[in-house]
Amino acid sequence: MSDGKSCPVCEKPMTSKVVQDVEIDVCQDCNGVWLDGGELKRLSGLDAQAGRIMTCSNCNSVMQTKTVTNVEIDICPKCDGIWLDQGELEKIAGVDPKTGKLTEWGVVLNILNEGGHIKIKTDKKE
């Protein structure tokens, strides 16, 4: 099935294919492959910051990265599980500028911190 993209080399129509839940475009004439922005990272499952491949603790799918308020977090494309490295929750938690209320990330941070479930990483030296 063609989605209207033409091969940049031979200018023939390309065919869309889904590989590991990522839609890529393949030229049937010259066998070239077109990857849209972010598709290489999604296909490889590589975490850009650590150069690692992460698998979901729930379903063993390869995790993908998503940027939330300038922080890359790891999300499972199958079950929507989320992995936060140490310090990431603190970086993305905050107040919604439109409502003045804590974001859902901020609420989660407070719950985990107050219950002693996580140790908050601070920039202050003790």
N, C-alpha and C positions, 0 to 999 in steps of 0.2 A: 504494500500500500504506500503510495507516495503522498507526502504532505505538502508538496509544492516546492521543496528545496531542490536546487540543482547542484550537481557536483562542481566544486570549484576548479577541478582539473579538466574533466572531459565535458562538463556542462550537461550531462545526461541527468534525468530525474533520479533522485535517491529514494530508497525504500526505508520506511520506519520499521524498527525492530525493537522489541522490549527485551533487555538483558538485565537480569537481577533487579527487576522493578525500575529500570532506567531506560527511557526511550532514546535510542540512538538512530542515526541515519547512515545507511550503507549504499554506496554506489554499486549497482549490479554489473556495471560495465568495467570499471577499473578496480573494483574491490576496495576502494578507499572508504574510510570511516569518518563521519563528522560527529563531534561531541560538542554539545552546547555548553555554555558556561556552567561550571559546577559538576558536570556529568563525569568527568575523569575522577574527581575526588569521590563522588558517590559510588562509582563502579569499583574503585580500588579499595574503598573502605578505609582509606588512610586518614588518620588524624593528623592534620597539618602541623600542629604544635609539637607533637611528640614523635611523629613518624611511625605510629603504631597502628595495627589493625585491631579493632575492638569488636568483640561479639557480645550480643545482648545476654544478660544473665537469665532472662526469662525464656527466650525462644531460640537463642544461638544464632540469630541473624547478624549480619555485619552492620555495625552501627554507622550512622552518618553524622556529619557535623552540621550544625546550624548556628548562625550568629544571632545572638540575642543581646541587644544593647552593647555591641562591640565585644562580646565575649563568645568564643566558640564553645558550644556545648555538644554533647553526643546524644543522638536520638535514634531509637530503633524504628526503622521504617515499617516494620510489621506490627508490633504491639504498642508502639508509641512510648516505650520506656525511655527514661532520661537518665544519663550519667552526668554528674557534676564533679569535676576534679576539685580538690581542696582550693578554697578561695573563690571559686566561680559563682557560687550562690550569693556570696557577699557582694561581688561586683555587679551582679544583675538585679539584686534586690533594691528596692527604693520606693519612692513616692510617685504616683501618677500625677504629672503636672496638670492634667485636665481636671481631675477630681480632688486632688490633695490627699487621697487615701493611699495606703500601702498597696503596691502591686501584689499580685498573687505570689510572686517570688518573695516579696518582703514579708508577707504573712507566713509563708513556709519557713523562711529564715528565723523569724521570731519563735515559731513553734518548736523548731529543732534546737535552737539555742537555749530557750527557757527550760526545755525538758532535759537539757544536758546531753542531747543526742549527737551533737557535733561540737567541735572545737573551732571557734571562729579565728581565722587567721587575720591578724592585724599588721599594719606596717610599723606600728610602734615597737621600739625595743624595750624589753622589760629589764 
